[in-house]
Amino acid sequence: MKEIYKFVNGIVHVFSNVSELFNNISNLFAFDITFNIMLSSILVLAMVNGLLM
């Protein structure tokens, strides 16, 4: 049970870091919102795949 909690906690942490990172990037480059969402979802999918493999 503790393992699952750690795993979920890690994913939540990664998600908040990723969204923060993309907020900073979009502020710097003024990216289109749809592009921002697409890019972050791809990145998150890649990270989740890496965690599950």
Buried (B, 14 or more C-beta within 10 A) or exposed (E): EEEEEEEEEEBEEBBEEBEEEBEEBBEEEEBEEEEBEEBBEEBBEEBEEEEEE
